[in-house]
Amino acid sequence: MSRGFVKEDDQEDVPMVPPRAYLPEGVTNFVTQNGMNQLLAEKQLLINEKNNLNNSNENEKRLALNLINAKLELLNSRIDEAKVIVLNDQPQNEIKFGAVVTLRIVVSDKIQTIQIVGVDEADISKGKVSFLSPLARVLINKKKGDEVILKQAGKDMVFEIINIS
């Protein structure tokens, strides 16, 4: 049918859905069990929100439903691609995905603890850094006592690995 015969009100609005955390094409979506639990909880919240939609305005309800469905589609894709890493199966003497690492920033002697997690679980305010982050990349496969250098704009940050768990 020609677009000339379609009423303006019948046009489906494409929802603007914020993108999920960046995961490059072809990179495995590694997650901790906690990260998978967070993804599943987020899915349940969206399903609950969808089931509880009761907007008297049919157009607003349809738009809200489209947005929730679009978010669910992205989330389901992320869940389907997720590979849960069992942290107890990881080596305890070197840094791997899921490791909790205590670092000493050499220049300031400040101690910092981080965990290397999946992209959706990453939250620097909680000390959780994505396995794709520059810091995680220089730490992977290192051992207690090693020093690593993180090259940042114009300066190098040196970290000593104090502990791995």
Buried (B, 14 or more C-beta within 10 A) or exposed (E): EEEEEEEEEEEEEEBEBEEBEEBEEEEEBBBBEBBBEBBEEBBEEBEEBBEEEEEEEEEEEBBBBBBBEBBBEEBEEBBEEBEBBEBEEBEEEBBBBBBBBBBBBBEEEEEBEBBBBBBBBBEEEEEBBBBBBEBBBBBBEBEBEBEBEBEEEEEEBEBBBBBBE
